[in-house]
Amino acid sequence: MSNNKFLRTALAVSCMISMLLLSIFHPMKVQAASDIGFVILNTYSKTMDIGDEFYLLAVTSNGKKPTYKSCDSKIASVNTYGKVTAKRAGTTKITAKIKNGEASCTVKVTKTSIQLSAKNIALENGYTARLTAKTSNGHPVTYRSDKKSIATIDAMGNITAKKPGTATITAKADQTAATCKVTVRKPAVSLSRRSATLYRTQKVRLSVQSTSKSSPKWKSNKKSVATVDEHGVVTAIKNGSATITASVDGVSRSCEITVKKPTVKFEKNELTLSVGKKKTIKVTVSSGNKPVFSSSNTCIATVDENGTVTAHEAGKAYIYAAEDGTKSRLRIIVK
């Protein structure tokens, strides 16, 4: 007990003893002494955490229950029975009062402190991390992300990375806040091939390796030359060049696709037929694709899709075989 508390208590006890003696030996003076009231408290200072409660007990000279009042009920409130409740950080006084007498207790409400398990967290997109928080008074915390498009956090402190960038996670309890910076890194991305050469209708599968859990987005800059699906399968459409791009969380890697012209070669340069005769001609196409046949003069000779030539009347004509921009010809002589 401090000296001040001891002196106040001793003075109060002395007054009570004096009044008792006066009532015995000097009855006429009791009435005057009774006009001086006093209050003795069970404590004159108290340190509390937010949310704590305690009872401020009082002994009064007149034996009656005192009235209680807080100087600042936003810091600590008190009810008619002397129950004090700490509400927010700060210092106030709780006063117990009777007629002609009062006493006060200084109440200090300490600020809640929050300790986070991390102040900085770095993640790749799609990954999670756990943030834990401890408060000085054991009170629960609430979490909030200032950029949910980058990183979210649930009530249990589980952080989920959404896309590259920076977000601030705030843990709050009893008007106290603590923050953690979350950085969602751009991923490392690599493509299985940087270039590929194809013939028309051929396919190649490209694969992506990435530190992110995001699925790649595929794109062709010339769909008329080569297309790509959501699985990275490239299909050659016609001769030319196209760039296939795979993007993961803003990081892109490319593959150059060349669709080359095929070579088309007839087995013979010239064929002689009699009117009414048929002959299937042989053509070699480097792409392996079936060529498109045509005749320069269908009155003399025609050709079907399989390369079968039919002679109709005497004369000369050319049979053409074309594939993806390359064309070769065979001379036909009908007798």
C-alpha positions as CSV (number, residue, x, y, z in Angstrom):
1,M,0.0,0.0,0.0
2,S,1.4,3.5,-0.9
3,N,1.9,6.2,1.7
4,N,-1.1,8.2,0.3
5,K,-3.4,5.2,0.5
6,F,-2.2,4.4,4.0
7,L,-2.7,7.9,5.2
8,R,-6.2,8.1,3.7
9,T,-7.2,4.8,5.3
10,A,-5.7,5.7,8.6
11,L,-7.5,9.1,8.6
12,A,-10.8,7.5,7.8
13,V,-10.3,4.9,10.6
14,S,-9.3,7.7,13.0
15,C,-12.5,9.7,12.1
16,M,-14.6,6.6,12.8
17,I,-13.0,6.1,16.2
18,S,-13.3,9.8,17.0
19,M,-17.0,9.8,16.2
20,L,-17.5,6.7,18.3
21,L,-15.8,8.3,21.3
22,L,-17.7,11.5,20.8
23,S,-21.0,9.7,20.8
24,I,-20.1,8.1,24.1
25,F,-18.5,11.0,26.0
26,H,-19.8,14.1,24.2
27,P,-23.3,13.4,22.8
28,M,-23.9,17.0,22.0
29,K,-21.0,17.1,19.6
30,V,-22.0,14.0,17.6
31,Q,-24.5,16.0,15.6
32,A,-21.8,18.4,14.4
33,A,-19.3,15.6,13.6
34,S,-21.9,13.7,11.7
35,D,-22.0,16.5,9.1
36,I,-18.5,15.4,8.0
37,G,-18.9,12.4,5.9
38,F,-16.2,10.1,4.4
39,V,-15.9,7.2,2.1
40,I,-13.3,4.4,2.3
41,L,-12.6,2.4,-1.0
42,N,-11.2,-1.1,-1.4
43,T,-8.7,0.4,-3.9
44,Y,-7.7,3.8,-5.1
45,S,-6.1,2.9,-8.4
46,K,-6.7,0.1,-10.8
47,T,-5.1,-1.0,-14.1
48,M,-7.4,-2.9,-16.5
49,D,-7.5,-4.4,-20.0
50,I,-10.3,-3.5,-22.3
51,G,-13.3,-5.6,-21.5
52,D,-12.2,-6.3,-17.9
53,E,-14.5,-5.8,-14.9
54,F,-14.1,-5.3,-11.2
55,Y,-16.2,-4.1,-8.3
56,L,-15.2,-0.9,-6.5
57,L,-16.3,-1.4,-2.9
58,A,-16.9,1.4,-0.5
59,V,-17.4,1.9,3.3
60,T,-19.3,5.1,4.2
61,S,-19.5,7.0,7.4
62,N,-23.3,7.0,7.3
63,G,-23.5,3.3,6.3
64,K,-25.4,4.1,3.2
65,K,-24.6,3.0,-0.4
66,P,-22.8,5.7,-2.3
67,T,-23.5,6.9,-5.8
68,Y,-20.9,6.0,-8.4
69,K,-19.9,8.1,-11.3
70,S,-17.2,7.9,-14.0
71,C,-15.4,11.0,-15.3
72,D,-15.3,9.4,-18.7
73,S,-17.7,6.5,-19.3
74,K,-16.2,6.0,-22.8
75,I,-13.0,4.8,-21.1
76,A,-14.5,3.0,-18.1
77,S,-18.2,2.9,-17.0
78,V,-19.6,2.1,-13.5
79,N,-23.1,1.0,-12.5
80,T,-25.0,1.7,-9.3
81,Y,-23.4,-1.3,-7.6
82,G,-19.9,-0.2,-8.2
83,K,-19.1,-2.6,-11.1
84,V,-16.5,-1.0,-13.3
85,T,-16.1,-2.0,-17.0
86,A,-13.1,-1.0,-19.0
87,K,-14.1,0.1,-22.5
88,R,-11.1,1.7,-24.3
89,A,-7.6,2.8,-23.6
90,G,-7.1,5.8,-21.4
91,T,-7.3,7.1,-17.8
92,T,-10.4,8.2,-15.8
93,K,-11.6,8.4,-12.3
94,I,-14.5,6.5,-10.6
95,T,-16.0,8.5,-7.7
96,A,-18.1,7.0,-4.9
97,K,-20.1,9.8,-3.2
98,I,-22.3,10.4,-0.2
99,K,-23.5,13.5,1.4
100,N,-20.5,15.6,2.5
101,G,-18.1,12.9,1.5
102,E,-16.5,11.2,-1.5
103,A,-13.5,9.2,-2.6
104,S,-12.1,8.4,-6.1
105,C,-10.3,5.5,-7.7
106,T,-8.0,6.2,-10.7
107,V,-8.6,3.7,-13.4
108,K,-6.1,3.1,-16.2
109,V,-7.2,1.1,-19.2
110,T,-4.3,-0.2,-21.2
111,K,-4.2,-0.3,-24.9
112,T,-4.6,-3.7,-26.5
113,S,-1.5,-4.9,-28.3
114,I,-1.6,-7.2,-31.3
115,Q,1.3,-9.5,-32.3
116,L,1.2,-10.9,-35.8
117,S,3.1,-14.0,-36.9
118,A,4.5,-12.1,-39.9
119,K,4.8,-8.5,-41.1
120,N,5.6,-9.5,-44.7
121,I,4.5,-12.5,-46.7
122,A,5.4,-13.3,-50.3
123,L,3.4,-15.8,-52.3
124,E,2.9,-17.1,-55.9
125,N,-0.6,-16.8,-57.3
126,G,-2.9,-19.6,-56.2
127,Y,-0.9,-20.4,-53.1
128,T,-2.0,-19.8,-49.5
129,A,-0.4,-18.8,-46.2
130,R,-1.7,-18.6,-42.6
131,L,-1.4,-15.4,-40.6
132,T,-1.9,-15.7,-36.8
133,A,-2.5,-12.9,-34.3
134,K,-2.2,-12.8,-30.5
135,T,-3.7,-10.0,-28.4
136,S,-2.5,-8.8,-25.0
137,N,-5.9,-9.5,-23.5
138,G,-6.8,-12.6,-25.4
139,H,-9.6,-10.9,-27.4
140,P,-10.3,-12.2,-30.9
141,V,-9.2,-10.3,-34.0
142,T,-10.9,-9.5,-37.3
143,Y,-9.0,-9.6,-40.6
144,R,-9.4,-7.4,-43.7
145,S,-7.6,-7.1,-47.0
146,D,-7.4,-3.7,-48.7
147,K,-7.1,-5.4,-52.2
148,K,-9.2,-8.5,-52.4
149,S,-8.4,-8.8,-56.1
150,I,-4.7,-9.4,-55.1
151,A,-5.0,-11.4,-51.8
152,T,-8.0,-12.4,-49.7
153,I,-8.1,-13.5,-46.0
154,D,-10.8,-15.4,-44.1
155,A,-11.8,-15.3,-40.5
156,M,-9.2,-17.9,-39.6
157,G,-6.3,-15.9,-41.1
158,N,-5.9,-17.9,-44.2
159,I,-4.5,-15.8,-47.0
160,T,-5.1,-16.7,-50.7
161,A,-3.1,-15.1,-53.5
162,K,-5.2,-14.0,-56.4
163,K,-2.9,-12.1,-58.8
164,P,0.5,-10.4,-58.8
165,G,0.6,-7.2,-56.8
166,T,0.7,-5.9,-53.2
167,A,-2.1,-6.0,-50.6
168,T,-2.2,-5.0,-46.9
169,I,-3.9,-7.3,-44.4
170,T,-5.2,-5.6,-41.3
171,A,-5.8,-7.4,-38.0
172,K,-8.0,-5.4,-35.6
173,A,-9.1,-5.8,-32.0
174,D,-10.4,-3.2,-29.5
175,Q,-9.6,-0.2,-31.7
176,T,-6.0,-1.5,-32.2
177,A,-4.7,-2.5,-35.5
178,A,-1.7,-4.3,-36.9
179,T,-0.8,-4.9,-40.5
180,C,1.0,-7.4,-42.7
181,K,2.1,-6.7,-46.3
182,V,1.3,-9.4,-48.7
183,T,3.3,-9.5,-52.0
184,V,2.0,-11.8,-54.8
185,R,5.0,-12.4,-57.0
186,K,5.0,-12.6,-60.8
187,P,5.7,-16.2,-61.6
188,A,8.6,-17.8,-63.4
189,V,7.3,-19.1,-66.8
190,S,8.9,-21.2,-69.5
191,L,7.6,-22.7,-72.7
192,S,8.5,-26.2,-74.0
193,R,9.5,-24.8,-77.4
194,R,10.6,-21.5,-78.8
195,S,10.0,-22.4,-82.4
196,A,8.4,-25.1,-84.6
197,T,8.0,-25.9,-88.3
198,L,4.9,-27.5,-89.6
199,Y,3.0,-28.3,-92.8
200,R,-0.6,-27.5,-93.2
201,T,-2.9,-29.6,-90.9
202,Q,0.0,-30.7,-88.7
203,K,-0.2,-30.2,-85.0
204,V,2.3,-29.6,-82.1
205,R,1.6,-29.5,-78.4
206,L,3.2,-26.7,-76.4
207,S,3.5,-27.0,-72.6
208,V,4.1,-24.4,-69.9
209,Q,6.0,-24.7,-66.7
210,S,5.1,-22.1,-64.1
211,T,5.6,-21.4,-60.4
212,S,2.0,-20.1,-60.4
213,K,-1.1,-22.3,-60.1
214,S,-2.9,-20.2,-62.7
215,S,-3.7,-21.9,-66.0
216,P,-2.0,-20.3,-69.0
217,K,-3.9,-18.2,-71.6
218,W,-3.0,-19.0,-75.2
219,K,-3.1,-16.7,-78.2
220,S,-2.1,-16.8,-81.9
221,N,-1.4,-13.5,-83.6
222,K,-2.3,-15.0,-87.0
223,K,-5.1,-17.4,-86.8
224,S,-5.2,-17.7,-90.6
225,V,-1.7,-19.3,-90.4
226,A,-1.9,-21.3,-87.1
227,T,-4.4,-21.6,-84.2
228,V,-4.0,-22.8,-80.6
229,D,-6.5,-24.2,-78.2
230,E,-6.8,-23.9,-74.4
231,H,-4.5,-26.9,-74.0
232,G,-1.6,-25.5,-76.0
233,V,-2.3,-27.6,-79.1
234,V,-1.2,-25.7,-82.2
235,T,-2.7,-26.5,-85.6
236,A,-1.1,-25.3,-88.9
237,I,-3.7,-23.7,-91.2
238,K,-1.7,-22.5,-94.2
239,N,1.9,-21.5,-95.1
240,G,3.2,-18.4,-93.3
241,S,4.4,-17.4,-89.9
242,A,2.5,-17.0,-86.6
243,T,3.5,-16.3,-83.0
244,I,1.9,-18.4,-80.3
245,T,1.9,-16.7,-76.9
246,A,1.3,-18.3,-73.5
247,S,0.5,-15.8,-70.6
248,V,0.5,-16.6,-66.9
249,D,-0.4,-13.8,-64.5
250,G,0.9,-11.2,-66.8
251,V,4.1,-13.0,-67.7
252,S,4.3,-14.1,-71.4
253,R,6.4,-16.6,-73.4
254,S,6.2,-17.1,-77.2
255,C,6.9,-19.8,-79.8
256,E,7.4,-18.9,-83.4
257,I,5.4,-21.2,-85.8
258,T,6.5,-21.6,-89.4
259,V,4.0,-23.3,-91.7
260,K,6.1,-24.0,-94.8
261,K,5.1,-24.7,-98.3
262,P,5.2,-28.3,-99.4
263,T,6.8,-29.7,-102.5
264,V,4.5,-31.3,-105.0
265,K,6.0,-33.7,-107.6
266,F,4.4,-35.8,-110.3
267,E,5.9,-39.2,-111.0
268,K,6.1,-38.3,-114.7
269,N,6.2,-35.1,-116.6
270,E,4.0,-36.3,-119.5
271,L,1.3,-38.8,-120.0
272,T,-0.2,-40.1,-123.3
273,L,-3.7,-41.6,-123.4
274,S,-6.1,-42.8,-126.1
275,V,-9.6,-41.3,-126.2
276,G,-11.8,-43.0,-123.6
277,K,-8.9,-44.4,-121.6
278,K,-8.3,-43.7,-117.8
279,K,-5.1,-43.5,-115.8
280,T,-4.5,-42.7,-112.1
281,I,-1.4,-40.5,-111.8
282,K,1.0,-40.6,-108.9
283,V,1.9,-37.4,-107.0
284,T,4.3,-37.0,-104.0
285,V,3.5,-34.2,-101.6
286,S,6.1,-33.5,-98.9
287,S,3.4,-32.5,-96.3
288,G,1.6,-35.8,-96.7
289,N,-1.6,-34.0,-97.5
290,K,-3.8,-34.9,-100.4
291,P,-3.4,-32.4,-103.3
292,V,-6.3,-30.7,-105.2
293,F,-6.4,-31.8,-108.8
294,S,-7.6,-29.8,-111.8
295,S,-7.5,-29.8,-115.6
296,S,-6.5,-26.9,-117.9
297,N,-9.0,-28.2,-120.6
298,T,-11.8,-30.5,-119.5
299,C,-12.9,-31.1,-123.1
300,I,-9.7,-33.0,-123.7
301,A,-9.1,-34.6,-120.3
302,T,-10.7,-34.5,-116.8
303,V,-9.3,-35.5,-113.4
304,D,-11.1,-36.5,-110.3
305,E,-10.2,-35.9,-106.6
306,N,-8.1,-39.1,-106.5
307,G,-6.0,-38.2,-109.5
308,T,-7.7,-40.4,-112.1
309,V,-7.4,-38.9,-115.5
310,T,-10.0,-39.6,-118.2
311,A,-9.2,-38.8,-121.9
312,H,-12.2,-37.4,-123.9
313,E,-10.9,-36.2,-127.2
314,A,-7.6,-35.7,-129.1
315,G,-5.5,-32.8,-128.0
316,K,-3.3,-31.5,-125.3
317,A,-4.0,-30.4,-121.7
318,Y,-2.3,-30.0,-118.4
319,I,-3.3,-31.7,-115.1
320,Y,-2.5,-29.7,-112.0
321,A,-1.9,-30.8,-108.4
322,A,-2.0,-28.0,-105.8
323,E,-1.3,-28.1,-102.1
324,D,-1.1,-25.0,-99.8
325,G,0.2,-22.6,-102.4
326,T,2.4,-25.0,-104.3
327,K,1.3,-26.2,-107.7
328,S,2.8,-28.7,-110.2
329,R,1.6,-29.8,-113.6
330,L,1.6,-32.9,-115.8
331,R,1.2,-32.7,-119.7
332,I,-1.5,-34.8,-121.1
333,I,-1.6,-35.9,-124.8
334,V,-4.7,-37.5,-126.0
335,K,-4.7,-39.4,-129.3
